[in-house]
Amino acid sequence: MRIFKPAIALFALAATLLAHPARAAEKVDLLLVLASDVSRSVDQPKFQLQREGYAAAISNPRVLDAIRSGPHGRIAICFLEWSGVGNQKVVIDWTLIDGAEAAQRFGDQLIELPRSFADRTSISGGIDFAVAQFANAPQQSTRRTIDVSGDGTNNSGRDVTAARDDALKQNITINGLVILS
């Protein structure tokens, strides 16, 4: 009996798929993108204030209690930095936060990692980049939020209200944090 090569390839593919069934995305109570301004107007004290503030907030016992109180008892966070219209970077990819240890590890990474760059201020570019990160999340949630921190006005890229409105149409909540020092 002669077996054709396409039949062998099809059998190998079927065996691989059966051996590794697709897994559903892990459910979390919230997908949260922390979008931090690193434009030229953000000096070193403001940069440190943002990083240290996020690290302290995620490890705060009240925040951890709120995380644990959800139906799934966990959230997923992505931290990115933005400045000019073409300058955005994921600094810490999607990370599951389900307690104090995970929060501390996330906060430690925030404090240790270097600044990405400094350019003009495109809040709209930061929002658009943050929105795109939800498609990359290995977790799933009906609640999606972007916390945007910054110290300036949108002086690069498209209108910031258009970026905000596009995010809102996708049921994404946007919070703004003004950085003053």
Wavefront OBJ file of the C-alpha trace (Angstrom):
o trace
v 0.000 0.000 0.000
v 1.376 3.391 -1.009
v 0.767 6.438 1.242
v 0.883 9.823 -0.419
v 2.967 12.605 1.175
v -0.017 14.951 1.545
v -1.836 12.263 3.555
v 1.182 11.881 5.872
v 1.368 15.657 6.371
v -2.364 15.824 7.098
v -2.079 12.983 9.622
v 0.868 14.716 11.346
v -1.083 17.985 11.534
v -4.142 16.234 12.981
v -2.015 14.423 15.580
v -0.400 17.720 16.615
v -3.754 19.465 17.007
v -5.178 16.614 19.065
v -2.107 16.501 21.302
v -2.327 20.244 22.044
v -5.965 21.306 22.237
v -6.631 25.039 22.053
v -7.017 26.675 25.453
v -9.473 29.417 26.196
v -7.988 32.708 27.323
v -7.709 33.008 31.096
v -10.433 35.252 32.488
v -9.520 38.230 34.640
v -11.606 40.975 36.199
v -9.829 43.784 34.351
v -7.370 44.351 31.523
v -5.456 47.500 32.468
v -2.977 49.388 30.295
v -0.798 51.865 32.173
v 0.290 54.413 29.534
v 3.070 56.650 30.844
v 4.287 59.886 29.253
v 8.052 60.042 28.631
v 8.038 63.067 26.323
v 10.702 65.778 26.576
v 8.657 67.750 29.122
v 8.856 64.828 31.559
v 12.048 65.501 33.502
v 13.739 62.900 35.712
v 11.748 63.756 38.878
v 8.438 63.439 36.972
v 9.606 60.229 35.340
v 10.483 58.747 38.755
v 7.201 60.014 40.218
v 5.236 58.111 37.558
v 7.200 54.885 37.899
v 7.316 54.913 41.700
v 3.659 55.937 41.909
v 2.506 53.030 39.774
v 4.736 50.605 41.706
v 3.399 51.828 45.054
v -0.217 51.814 43.867
v -0.223 48.235 42.581
v 1.264 46.968 45.862
v -1.076 49.003 48.074
v -3.085 46.676 50.358
v -6.356 48.433 49.451
v -5.660 47.948 45.747
v -4.772 44.288 46.318
v -8.000 43.811 48.327
v -9.955 45.333 45.423
v -8.193 43.007 42.957
v -8.927 39.930 45.091
v -12.575 40.976 45.601
v -13.497 40.480 41.932
v -15.151 37.297 40.664
v -11.820 35.997 39.308
v -9.591 37.578 41.976
v -7.013 38.780 39.440
v -6.319 41.423 36.811
v -3.820 41.720 33.966
v -1.634 44.798 33.470
v 0.439 46.040 30.537
v 2.812 48.997 31.063
v 3.836 51.147 28.133
v 5.611 54.429 27.567
v 4.712 56.991 24.928
v 5.922 60.309 23.656
v 5.770 61.402 19.988
v 3.333 60.051 17.427
v 5.652 57.181 16.406
v 7.309 56.624 19.764
v 5.510 54.106 21.929
v 6.920 51.014 23.568
v 5.573 48.157 25.656
v 7.897 48.170 28.671
v 6.208 45.331 30.598
v 3.933 43.053 28.605
v 0.695 41.620 29.987
v 1.275 40.475 33.557
v -1.189 38.686 35.802
v -1.656 40.322 39.209
v -3.351 37.999 41.681
v -1.719 38.957 44.965
v 1.090 40.725 46.783
v 3.964 38.700 45.273
v 2.916 39.333 41.668
v 2.286 43.007 42.449
v 5.720 43.362 44.061
v 7.458 41.725 41.072
v 5.614 44.052 38.697
v 6.509 47.093 40.799
v 10.163 46.043 41.033
v 10.349 45.775 37.253
v 8.845 49.250 36.900
v 11.492 50.753 39.148
v 14.423 48.914 37.517
v 13.732 49.255 33.787
v 15.261 52.239 31.926
v 13.327 55.041 30.304
v 12.402 54.332 26.687
v 12.892 57.707 24.927
v 11.887 61.359 24.907
v 10.185 63.145 22.022
v 7.188 65.397 21.433
v 3.851 64.788 23.190
v 1.279 62.702 21.340
v -1.381 61.732 23.845
v -3.444 60.492 20.902
v -0.566 58.270 19.774
v -0.281 56.898 23.307
v -4.014 56.160 23.456
v -4.044 54.531 20.008
v -1.053 52.350 20.924
v -2.656 51.421 24.257
v -5.915 50.424 22.547
v -3.972 48.119 20.208
v -2.468 46.245 23.176
v -5.827 44.742 24.173
v -5.719 42.535 21.070
v -2.409 41.086 22.322
v -3.639 40.221 25.815
v -3.470 36.502 26.584
v -6.168 37.088 29.184
v -9.801 38.003 28.619
v -12.073 40.476 30.382
v -15.186 42.465 29.645
v -13.605 45.421 31.486
v -10.774 47.233 29.696
v -9.176 50.410 31.002
v -6.320 52.689 29.996
v -4.705 54.902 32.642
v -2.886 57.685 30.795
v -0.379 59.720 32.795
v 1.197 62.844 31.363
v 2.238 66.426 31.969
v 1.601 68.233 28.699
v -0.796 68.894 25.884
v -1.127 66.932 22.667
v 1.311 68.618 20.231
v 1.916 65.731 17.821
v -0.357 63.340 15.927
v -4.097 63.350 15.527
v -6.615 65.122 17.726
v -6.671 63.613 21.202
v -10.459 63.730 21.455
v -10.745 61.600 18.303
v -8.412 58.995 19.825
v -10.408 59.060 23.060
v -13.720 58.769 21.223
v -12.453 55.815 19.159
v -11.408 54.031 22.368
v -14.762 54.729 24.015
v -16.578 53.243 20.992
v -14.741 49.986 21.813
v -16.009 50.075 25.426
v -12.609 51.035 26.784
v -12.505 53.315 29.822
v -9.818 56.006 29.858
v -8.541 57.615 33.055
v -6.213 60.618 32.956
v -3.530 61.284 35.550
v -1.834 64.683 35.525
v 1.816 64.512 36.612
v 2.917 67.525 38.624
v 6.091 67.841 40.662
l 1 2 3 4 5 6 7 8 9 10 11 12 13 14 15 16 17 18 19 20 21 22 23 24 25 26 27 28 29 30 31 32 33 34 35 36 37 38 39 40 41 42 43 44 45 46 47 48 49 50 51 52 53 54 55 56 57 58 59 60 61 62 63 64 65 66 67 68 69 70 71 72 73 74 75 76 77 78 79 80 81 82 83 84 85 86 87 88 89 90 91 92 93 94 95 96 97 98 99 100 101 102 103 104 105 106 107 108 109 110 111 112 113 114 115 116 117 118 119 120 121 122 123 124 125 126 127 128 129 130 131 132 133 134 135 136 137 138 139 140 141 142 143 144 145 146 147 148 149 150 151 152 153 154 155 156 157 158 159 160 161 162 163 164 165 166 167 168 169 170 171 172 173 174 175 176 177 178 179 180 181
